Amino acid sequence: MSAPPTAKAAPPAGDPSTAGSAPTPTRGRSRWALPAAWILLAVATVVSLGLGSVHISPAEILGILSGAGEPGSFDTIVWDVRLPRVLLALLVGSAIAVSGVLLQTVMGNPLADPGLTGVTSGAAALVLVILLAAPAYHSMIPVAAFVGGVVAATIVYALAWRRDGIKPLNIILAGVAVNALAGAFIAFLSLRYSERLPAAIQWMNGSLAAKSMSSVWMILPYIAIGLAVSLLCVRSANVMRLGDDVARNLGEGVNLTRILLSLVAVFLAAIAVSAVGIIGFVGLVVPHIARMIVGSNHAVLIPMSIAVGALLVLISDTVGRTAFSPTEIPAGIIMAAIGAPYFLYLMRRQGAR
């Protein structure tokens, strides 16, 4: 008589190699949802390039982009006017979305967001110093944005940190304080250099209007590096979402990992701010949408957030420049109209727990 089969040992509950890998509905969904999101993003990009005061069909857009079409008056509209704006929307949206994912992971706070935590306000304050007070140093804008974001994030951590960790409410309160401080500094700069303010108004509202390919080339290498580093940090991010105690038991340097992931998040948000100003709530809304679709495993969560973030900002900018024509509404204002109610919903849901 054969011996009864022995039960197979289950992997440790905190094993990061199995985190998010159990057969769940979200895992099966991610197999088709992630490719579908990127296909949808590609379609939306082509459609956006064709929308505007001059309508261009998708077939003509594809012909212009591939060089297969006959040269015509649409070439200038696509290459010089619409394409830089669309590419900026894709880059900025993906960067802010991944920044939000990382901040929510390291802070253990579903309400964390580059805007709500003061990172974007800190970055914007130093960028405005260059735009208004030292325009000759325009090439230093990405560096200034990163420094401002790091300073803001450091202040938030210092204010929110307690011996028993970081409480979600403390993050929000510290973010409010930093946003108020940065807002006061921005107001001072606006009054001090009021004669130069009109040139910065669009940027302050998160507008992608009147952008050229030089703006795209300025931020492309930075965002590419930031996104690549975030993908390399997938294992660390998965470990951190298990909690500090489990992360330490698995040999993760919790404090060092938290600093590294925070720096990557601040870097991505700051570079986005340096290009188009403050576009709020992308880093708050997108991670929640992505988690609902593919779950919390960062190996698929980050790529999904890149696609959803790019799509959301692209749609916001396209709606802003077409729905109210001839008036253009900055993407930052459209996103605020979408994100503010969602933030209130999340606050209410957190308070009910």
Disulfide bonds with the S-S distance in Angstrom:
none
